[in-house]
Each structure stands twice: as C-alpha cells, then as structure tokens.
C-alpha cells in the first residue's frame, strides 16, 4: 500500500471535485437506514480527514485511522481548525488496535482497492469486523472493473491548481487486475522554477465474489450494493457502495 507521503500535501487541492458532502450524505443515509444514525464511527483509511470532519459534524464520535502519518498531519490541521475532537490513529488497516468497540465503519474513496492482494483485503475487512459490535454497519466503496479498464486504463491525466501541477499516468494489467499509478507533482517556486516530487502506488480490482467471500469470513452480511446515485449499479458504474451488517460479536 502507498504511504501517500509526497501526495499528502497536494491531496486536498487535487480532489476538490470529489463532492465529499454528497458522498457523506449518501453514506449517512445508508447508516441511518440500518439503524446507525449515531454512535462511534470508524473512518478507515481516513486520509486527510475531510470525510471524518463531515461525519463528526453529523454527530458521530469519529475515530480516523490511516497508515500515512503525512495524511494524518493534514487531518490534524483540520481538527485544530474545527475543534471536532476526532481521534486520529496512525495504523495499518490490516492490523487495527482500537481502544474499544465501534457501532459503524466507513471506508471511502476506493481505499480497499489499494490492498495489494486478496490476503490483505481479507485482513483489512476482518480487522474492521473484529472491533465492531453485533448489528454494526460497515459501508465502503470500491472502484469497478469498468473504471479500471475504461477510465483509468492506460490513460494519462493532467491536473492544475494554483498550488501544483500534477501529471497522472496509469498502466492497467488485465491479468493481475491491477492499475499501476505514477504521479509527478510540479510545485511553482517564487523564482519561476518548479520543484518536482513523485508518488507511485497501485489499485486492484476485486470482484463481487471476492468481496463477499472476505466479508463472510469476517461475519458480515451484504445488505445492499449500490451505485453512486444510491440506486442499483449500472453496467458503466465507476464506483459501487457495499452496505454490510455485522452478524455477531467476536
């Protein structure tokens, strides 16, 4: 998994079009539908804490966990400004060590696609399940095979903000179901030159069958699978949401 070291300071500037409020509202509606309108919420792979802040503002007691200290540093800055009281922990999702149980969990923005293999995926889901109370709800999203093949694929993208120019290049391996991603960041300096930084990471496509098997092994039952609009996924859906119920305590 990527540590998102160099990416951390540019992440928010480059994801301003992610519509976090819309995503948080959809997830919150699903949590409410399955009886988790309040409680202790784990934001797994929380990144810079944008979603954590939104869930905290809704009244959840949020624990944000991420493997990247650099991303959590950005999250801590947001907590300082908001006064939200979110608890942030620098931990690998595959080996959580929480202080107690949780009533619900979310894992947003295709974070589970970053698991390097099925073993890691299974460990991450089992780790979340280990700390979740019976009848707890786990909502996560994953990128679809359509997105990996048709959108990310072997394509390149250029993003430019006032803070940074990013060149994003992908390489899709259909045999491994993996997209290798290389990012070049160019940050303007006062003298007109640019400072360059780089980041490399990969995302894997995990099939519905694989996800369901990993969830079942952690005593989760899949309640719904939805597209980004909250309805049944389309054939060209780029991201799907899984809503899962914890069947029993550990």
TAPEGI-V696372 format. One line per field, one symbol per residue. burial: + if it has 9 or more other ideal C-beta (glycine too) atoms within 8 Angstrom, else -. A space follows every 50 residues. Layout:
burial->???
This chain:
burial->++-+-+++-+++++-----+--++-+++++++-+-+--++++++++++++ ++++++---+-+++++++-+++++++-++--+-+-+-++++-++-+-+-- -+++++++-++++++--+-++++++++++++++--+++++++++-++++- +++-------+--+++++++-++---+++++++++++----------+++ ++++++---+++-+++++-+-+--++++----+---++++++++++----
